[in-house]
Amino acid sequence: MEYVHGYSEKQLKRLGDQAGALAGILHEGVRYPDNTSLLEIGCGTGSQSVILAANNPGVKITSVDISEVSLEVARKNAKKHKLDNITFLRADVYALPFDKESFDNVFVCFFLEHLKDPVKALGIIRGLLRPGGGVTVIEGDHGSWYAYPESPEARKAVQCLVDIQAALGGNGLIGRELFPLLKKAAFRDIKVSPKVVYVDSDKPELVEGFSKRTFIAMVEGVRKDAIGSGLIEKSAWDKGMKDMYRATEEDGVFNYTFFSGTAVK
């Protein structure tokens, strides 16, 4: 797995900003009974982990990630929030150190998009669930983004992110595929719903937390690769970024759709 966004301090901060801005939208209804054993895969810096733990204090959470750098941040994050119901472990999704049918539920957020074989990963996840256990999967879809005002250059800059992620084996458009992916992995009772993030100047917390510090920051993160690989000219990139920021002004609008899927073993 190659992580398109990298592990720079700026990108690690972006993940925290993203989680904070979207917590109410993405974690709506994500609640588990006390004493549930919950596995979170691809926890990264723990931005989603601390929300899960705070919302479900009676749940025992095991959160895994392949990056020790991210896990160190995650442990500090949990300690900062005084959460003691999370254990962080370094592990690869394709070689998880758990017995079959070890967990009641699995939570996956912004992870499948980085995998070359998400169906294989979902199959492994299914094997770790006890009979009747459930999975929650949340993924974005960069093709769902639009703004007002918008320009061809802004749209092309976003497409650069999609193309670079695809070249690494990932899929920045995976949100729209959640239903068929879960179906291929033999889950049942699959339910997928859109989580729309609509932003205008009447929502200043989302203008800053999502439009600027999450989405635009994510696109800006591939600038060097986008220009260096010839996907876009520097002048077009600069205009695209300027136009994206223009859509965060008083009369601007941002819109993006995440997809949340639940299913049962």
PEHU-V872021 format. One line per field, one symbol per residue. phi: phi as a letter, one per 30 degrees, with the letter a starting at -180 (. if undefined). psi: psi as a letter, one per 20 degrees, with the letter a starting at -180 (. if undefined). burial: # if it has 16 or more other ideal C-beta (glycine too) atoms within 10 Angstrom, else .. Layout:
# PEHU-V872021
phi = ???
psi = ???
burial = ???
This chain:
# PEHU-V872021
phi = .cdddibdeddddedddddddcedddcdidbbdeidcccccidhdiddeddedddbdccccccbadcdeddddddddddechcccbccbdacedbddbddhcbdbbbbbhbeeccdbdddddddeeddddeidbbcbbbcaddddabbdbbedddddddeedddddddjcadcdedceeddddddidbhdbbbdcdccbbddbeddeddceddcdddddedceddddddidadedddddddddddedcdeccbcbabcbcbbabd
psi = ppohiakrhghhhhhggggghjghghjpinqqqqjpopppplicjjghghggghimhjpopopqqiohghhghgghggghjlpjkpppqpqphilplqqqliqhqpppplghhiqhmhggghhgghhiqqpiqqqpppqrnhiiprrpqqrhhghhghhggggghhhijaoijhgijgghghghjkrrlpppqqnpoppaiimhhhgghfggifgghgghijgghgghijhqqghhgggggghghhijahjrpqpqprppqqrq.
burial = #.###.....##.##########..##..#.#...##################..#..#########..##.###.##....#..#.#..#.#..#.....##############..##.##.###.##...##########.##.#..##.##.##########....#########..##..#.#..#.#..#.#.##..#..##.###############.###...##...##.###.##.###...##############
